[in-house]
């Protein structure tokens, strides 16, 4: 495992959450622009948020596990 400080780890997680929120907001805006229902837009935003966060944590675990 790479030797990084705990604050850098928390900062990386915070950046991943912010990126996921931006992607989710863009998905909701795109769904509303495409005249989808509000419920459909919320579902699209939720899926985009979960998918982006999952990919970010998978990438983070890949980077942290690369040193072993």
The first five atom37 places (N, CA, C, CB, O) and aatype in JSON, in Angstrom:
{
  "aatype": [20, 20, 20, 20, 20, 20, 20, 20, 20, 20, 20, 20, 20, 20, 20, 20, 20, 20, 20, 20, 20, 20, 20, 20, 20, 20, 20, 20, 20, 20, 20, 20, 20, 20, 20, 20, 20, 20, 20, 20, 20, 20, 20, 20, 20, 20, 20, 20, 20, 20, 20, 20, 20, 20, 20, 20, 20, 20, 20, 20, 20, 20, 20, 20, 20, 20, 20, 20],
  "atom_mask": [
    [1, 1, 1, 1, 1],
    [1, 1, 1, 1, 1],
    [1, 1, 1, 1, 1],
    [1, 1, 1, 1, 1],
    [1, 1, 1, 1, 1],
    [1, 1, 1, 1, 1],
    [1, 1, 1, 1, 1],
    [1, 1, 1, 1, 1],
    [1, 1, 1, 1, 1],
    [1, 1, 1, 1, 1],
    [1, 1, 1, 1, 1],
    [1, 1, 1, 1, 1],
    [1, 1, 1, 1, 1],
    [1, 1, 1, 1, 1],
    [1, 1, 1, 1, 1],
    [1, 1, 1, 1, 1],
    [1, 1, 1, 1, 1],
    [1, 1, 1, 1, 1],
    [1, 1, 1, 1, 1],
    [1, 1, 1, 1, 1],
    [1, 1, 1, 1, 1],
    [1, 1, 1, 1, 1],
    [1, 1, 1, 1, 1],
    [1, 1, 1, 1, 1],
    [1, 1, 1, 1, 1],
    [1, 1, 1, 1, 1],
    [1, 1, 1, 1, 1],
    [1, 1, 1, 1, 1],
    [1, 1, 1, 1, 1],
    [1, 1, 1, 1, 1],
    [1, 1, 1, 1, 1],
    [1, 1, 1, 1, 1],
    [1, 1, 1, 1, 1],
    [1, 1, 1, 1, 1],
    [1, 1, 1, 1, 1],
    [1, 1, 1, 1, 1],
    [1, 1, 1, 1, 1],
    [1, 1, 1, 1, 1],
    [1, 1, 1, 1, 1],
    [1, 1, 1, 1, 1],
    [1, 1, 1, 1, 1],
    [1, 1, 1, 1, 1],
    [1, 1, 1, 1, 1],
    [1, 1, 1, 1, 1],
    [1, 1, 1, 1, 1],
    [1, 1, 1, 1, 1],
    [1, 1, 1, 1, 1],
    [1, 1, 1, 1, 1],
    [1, 1, 1, 1, 1],
    [1, 1, 1, 1, 1],
    [1, 1, 1, 1, 1],
    [1, 1, 1, 1, 1],
    [1, 1, 1, 1, 1],
    [1, 1, 1, 1, 1],
    [1, 1, 1, 1, 1],
    [1, 1, 1, 1, 1],
    [1, 1, 1, 1, 1],
    [1, 1, 1, 1, 1],
    [1, 1, 1, 1, 1],
    [1, 1, 1, 1, 1],
    [1, 1, 1, 1, 1],
    [1, 1, 1, 1, 1],
    [1, 1, 1, 1, 1],
    [1, 1, 1, 1, 1],
    [1, 1, 1, 1, 1],
    [1, 1, 1, 1, 1],
    [1, 1, 1, 1, 1],
    [1, 1, 1, 1, 1]
  ],
  "atom_positions": [
    [[0.84, -1.18, 0.0], [0.0, 0.0, 0.0], [0.89, 1.24, 0.0], [-0.96, 0.0, 1.22], [1.94, 1.28, 0.65]],
    [[0.45, 2.24, -0.73], [1.22, 3.47, -0.79], [1.16, 4.2, 0.55], [0.7, 4.38, -1.91], [0.17, 4.13, 1.26]],
    [[2.22, 4.89, 0.86], [2.29, 5.59, 2.14], [1.79, 7.03, 1.93], [3.75, 5.58, 2.7], [2.56, 7.92, 1.58]],
    [[0.49, 7.24, 2.16], [-0.07, 8.58, 2.06], [-0.71, 8.93, 3.38], [-1.1, 8.68, 0.91], [-1.09, 8.05, 4.16]],
    [[-0.82, 10.22, 3.63], [-1.39, 10.65, 4.91], [-2.91, 10.52, 4.86], [-0.97, 12.1, 5.23], [-3.53, 10.44, 3.8]],
    [[-3.48, 10.51, 6.04], [-4.92, 10.37, 6.16], [-5.65, 11.59, 5.59], [-5.31, 10.16, 7.62], [-6.74, 11.45, 5.04]],
    [[-5.06, 12.77, 5.72], [-5.71, 13.97, 5.2], [-5.78, 13.95, 3.67], [-4.96, 15.22, 5.67], [-6.75, 14.42, 3.09]],
    [[-4.75, 13.4, 3.03], [-4.78, 13.29, 1.57], [-5.85, 12.29, 1.15], [-3.39, 12.86, 1.03], [-6.53, 12.49, 0.15]],
    [[-6.01, 11.23, 1.91], [-7.05, 10.25, 1.62], [-8.44, 10.87, 1.73], [-6.93, 9.05, 2.57], [-9.28, 10.67, 0.86]],
    [[-8.68, 11.63, 2.81], [-9.97, 12.29, 2.98], [-10.21, 13.34, 1.9], [-10.05, 12.95, 4.37], [-11.33, 13.49, 1.42]],
    [[-9.17, 14.05, 1.51], [-9.3, 15.04, 0.43], [-9.65, 14.37, -0.88], [-8.01, 15.85, 0.28], [-10.48, 14.88, -1.64]],
    [[-9.05, 13.24, -1.15], [-9.35, 12.49, -2.37], [-10.79, 12.0, -2.37], [-8.4, 11.32, -2.53], [-11.47, 12.05, -3.39]],
    [[-11.25, 11.52, -1.22], [-12.65, 11.07, -1.12], [-13.6, 12.25, -1.29], [-12.9, 10.38, 0.24], [-14.64, 12.12, -1.94]],
    [[-13.26, 13.4, -0.73], [-14.11, 14.58, -0.89], [-14.18, 15.02, -2.35], [-13.59, 15.73, -0.01], [-15.24, 15.42, -2.83]],
    [[-13.06, 14.96, -3.05], [-13.05, 15.32, -4.46], [-13.91, 14.33, -5.26], [-11.6, 15.33, -5.0], [-14.61, 14.73, -6.19]],
    [[-13.85, 13.05, -4.9], [-14.68, 12.05, -5.59], [-16.15, 12.32, -5.37], [-14.32, 10.65, -5.1], [-16.95, 12.18, -6.29]],
    [[-16.53, 12.71, -4.16], [-17.94, 13.01, -3.87], [-18.39, 14.25, -4.63], [-18.16, 13.21, -2.36], [-19.5, 14.26, -5.17]],
    [[-17.57, 15.27, -4.69], [-17.91, 16.48, -5.43], [-18.05, 16.18, -6.92], [-16.84, 17.57, -5.22], [-18.98, 16.67, -7.57]],
    [[-17.15, 15.38, -7.46], [-17.26, 14.99, -8.87], [-18.54, 14.22, -9.12], [-16.05, 14.14, -9.28], [-19.21, 14.43, -10.13]],
    [[-18.9, 13.31, -8.2], [-20.14, 12.55, -8.36], [-21.36, 13.46, -8.29], [-20.24, 11.46, -7.29], [-22.33, 13.24, -9.02]],
    [[-21.33, 14.47, -7.44], [-22.45, 15.41, -7.36], [-22.57, 16.23, -8.64], [-22.27, 16.35, -6.17], [-23.68, 16.51, -9.1]],
    [[-21.44, 16.62, -9.22], [-21.46, 17.37, -10.48], [-22.04, 16.51, -11.6], [-20.04, 17.85, -10.85], [-22.87, 16.99, -12.38]],
    [[-21.62, 15.27, -11.67], [-22.14, 14.36, -12.71], [-23.63, 14.12, -12.51], [-21.37, 13.02, -12.7], [-24.39, 14.08, -13.48]],
    [[-24.05, 13.94, -11.26], [-25.47, 13.73, -10.98], [-26.29, 14.96, -11.36], [-25.68, 13.38, -9.5], [-27.38, 14.83, -11.93]],
    [[-25.79, 16.13, -11.05], [-26.48, 17.37, -11.44], [-26.59, 17.52, -12.94], [-25.77, 18.58, -10.86], [-27.61, 17.96, -13.46]],
    [[-25.52, 17.16, -13.63], [-25.57, 17.22, -15.09], [-26.56, 16.22, -15.66], [-24.18, 16.97, -15.68], [-27.23, 16.5, -16.65]],
    [[-26.65, 15.04, -15.05], [-27.61, 14.03, -15.51], [-29.04, 14.5, -15.29], [-27.38, 12.7, -14.78], [-29.9, 14.29, -16.15]],
    [[-29.31, 15.13, -14.15], [-30.64, 15.66, -13.89], [-30.97, 16.79, -14.86], [-30.76, 16.15, -12.43], [-32.08, 16.84, -15.39]],
    [[-30.02, 17.68, -15.1], [-30.26, 18.78, -16.04], [-30.51, 18.25, -17.45], [-29.07, 19.74, -16.04], [-31.37, 18.76, -18.16]],
    [[-29.76, 17.24, -17.85], [-29.95, 16.66, -19.17], [-31.32, 15.97, -19.27], [-28.83, 15.66, -19.48], [-31.99, 16.06, -20.3]],
    [[-31.72, 15.29, -18.21], [-33.02, 14.63, -18.22], [-34.16, 15.64, -18.28], [-33.18, 13.73, -16.99], [-35.15, 15.42, -18.98]],
    [[-34.03, 16.74, -17.56], [-35.08, 17.75, -17.59], [-35.1, 18.46, -18.94], [-34.88, 18.77, -16.45], [-36.17, 18.81, -19.43]],
    [[-33.94, 18.67, -19.55], [-33.87, 19.3, -20.87], [-34.49, 18.4, -21.92], [-32.41, 19.61, -21.23], [-35.02, 18.89, -22.92]],
    [[-34.43, 17.09, -21.7], [-35.0, 16.12, -22.63], [-36.48, 15.85, -22.32], [-34.2, 14.81, -22.57], [-37.06, 14.89, -22.83]],
    [[-37.08, 16.71, -21.5], [-38.5, 16.64, -21.13], [-38.89, 15.33, -20.46], [-39.36, 16.84, -22.36], [-39.98, 14.8, -20.69]],
    [[-38.0, 14.8, -19.64], [-38.33, 13.63, -18.84], [-39.12, 14.09, -17.61], [-37.03, 12.84, -18.42], [-39.13, 15.27, -17.27]],
    [[-39.77, 13.15, -16.97], [-40.49, 13.49, -15.75], [-39.49, 13.79, -14.63], [-41.46, 12.34, -15.33], [-38.31, 13.44, -14.71]],
    [[-39.99, 14.43, -13.6], [-39.11, 14.75, -12.46], [-38.61, 13.48, -11.8], [-39.86, 15.63, -11.43], [-37.45, 13.4, -11.39]],
    [[-39.48, 12.47, -11.69], [-39.05, 11.21, -11.08], [-37.97, 10.54, -11.92], [-40.26, 10.27, -10.9], [-37.0, 10.0, -11.38]],
    [[-38.14, 10.56, -13.23], [-37.12, 9.98, -14.11], [-35.8, 10.71, -14.0], [-37.6, 9.99, -15.55], [-34.74, 10.1, -14.04]],
    [[-35.87, 12.04, -13.87], [-34.64, 12.82, -13.73], [-33.94, 12.51, -12.41], [-34.95, 14.32, -13.8], [-32.71, 12.43, -12.36]],
    [[-34.72, 12.32, -11.35], [-34.12, 11.98, -10.05], [-33.48, 10.6, -10.1], [-35.19, 12.03, -8.92], [-32.39, 10.39, -9.56]],
    [[-34.15, 9.67, -10.76], [-33.57, 8.33, -10.9], [-32.28, 8.37, -11.71], [-34.57, 7.37, -11.55], [-31.3, 7.73, -11.35]],
    [[-32.29, 9.13, -12.81], [-31.06, 9.25, -13.62], [-29.93, 9.88, -12.82], [-31.34, 10.08, -14.89], [-28.78, 9.45, -12.91]],
    [[-30.25, 10.9, -12.03], [-29.24, 11.54, -11.2], [-28.69, 10.62, -10.13], [-29.81, 12.78, -10.56], [-27.49, 10.62, -9.85]],
    [[-29.58, 9.82, -9.53], [-29.14, 8.88, -8.51], [-28.23, 7.8, -9.08], [-30.35, 8.24, -7.84], [-27.22, 7.44, -8.47]],
    [[-28.6, 7.3, -10.24], [-27.77, 6.28, -10.88], [-26.42, 6.86, -11.28], [-28.48, 5.69, -12.11], [-25.39, 6.21, -11.12]],
    [[-26.42, 8.08, -11.8], [-25.16, 8.72, -12.18], [-24.28, 8.97, -10.96], [-25.43, 10.03, -12.91], [-23.07, 8.78, -11.02]],
    [[-24.89, 9.39, -9.86], [-24.14, 9.64, -8.63], [-23.52, 8.34, -8.11], [-25.06, 10.25, -7.56], [-22.33, 8.3, -7.79]],
    [[-24.32, 7.29, -8.04], [-23.81, 6.02, -7.53], [-22.74, 5.43, -8.43], [-24.96, 5.02, -7.37], [-21.73, 4.91, -7.95]],
    [[-22.94, 5.52, -9.72], [-21.96, 4.97, -10.66], [-20.64, 5.72, -10.62], [-22.51, 5.01, -12.07], [-19.57, 5.11, -10.63]],
    [[-20.71, 7.05, -10.57], [-19.48, 7.84, -10.52], [-18.73, 7.61, -9.22], [-19.8, 9.33, -10.68], [-17.51, 7.49, -9.22]],
    [[-19.46, 7.54, -8.12], [-18.81, 7.3, -6.83], [-18.18, 5.91, -6.78], [-19.82, 7.47, -5.69], [-17.09, 5.74, -6.24]],
    [[-18.87, 4.93, -7.33], [-18.32, 3.57, -7.36], [-17.05, 3.52, -8.19], [-19.35, 2.59, -7.93], [-16.06, 2.92, -7.77]],
    [[-17.07, 4.13, -9.36], [-15.86, 4.14, -10.2], [-14.72, 4.89, -9.53], [-16.17, 4.77, -11.55], [-13.56, 4.48, -9.64]],
    [[-15.03, 5.99, -8.85], [-13.97, 6.75, -8.16], [-13.34, 5.93, -7.06], [-14.54, 8.06, -7.59], [-12.11, 5.93, -6.91]],
    [[-14.15, 5.22, -6.27], [-13.59, 4.41, -5.19], [-12.85, 3.19, -5.73], [-14.69, 3.96, -4.23], [-11.85, 2.76, -5.14]],
    [[-13.32, 2.62, -6.83], [-12.58, 1.53, -7.43], [-11.21, 2.0, -7.93], [-13.37, 0.91, -8.59], [-10.21, 1.31, -7.75]],
    [[-11.18, 3.17, -8.54], [-9.91, 3.72, -9.0], [-8.99, 4.04, -7.83], [-10.16, 4.99, -9.84], [-7.79, 3.81, -7.9]],
    [[-9.57, 4.58, -6.76], [-8.78, 4.89, -5.57], [-8.19, 3.62, -4.95], [-9.63, 5.63, -4.54], [-7.03, 3.61, -4.54]],
    [[-8.99, 2.57, -4.88], [-8.47, 1.32, -4.32], [-7.43, 0.69, -5.22], [-9.6, 0.33, -4.07], [-6.49, 0.05, -4.75]],
    [[-7.58, 0.88, -6.52], [-6.57, 0.38, -7.45], [-5.24, 1.12, -7.27], [-7.06, 0.52, -8.91], [-4.17, 0.51, -7.29]],
    [[-5.32, 2.43, -7.1], [-4.11, 3.23, -6.92], [-3.46, 2.91, -5.58], [-4.43, 4.74, -7.01], [-2.24, 2.77, -5.5]],
    [[-4.26, 2.79, -4.52], [-3.7, 2.52, -3.2], [-3.16, 1.09, -3.1], [-4.76, 2.75, -2.11], [-2.2, 0.84, -2.38]],
    [[-3.77, 0.17, -3.8], [-3.32, -1.2, -3.74], [-2.17, -1.53, -4.68], [-4.45, -2.09, -4.04], [-1.63, -2.63, -4.66]],
    [[-1.8, -0.55, -5.51], [-0.76, -0.8, -6.51], [0.62, -0.95, -5.87], [-0.72, 0.32, -7.54], [1.51, -1.54, -6.47]],
    [[0.8, -0.44, -4.66], [2.11, -0.51, -4.03], [2.38, -1.81, -3.3], [2.26, 0.6, -3.07], [3.49, -2.02, -2.81]],
    [[1.41, -2.69, -3.23], [1.61, -3.93, -2.47], [2.28, -4.98, -3.33], [0.29, -4.46, -1.94], [2.54, -6.09, -2.86]]
  ]
}
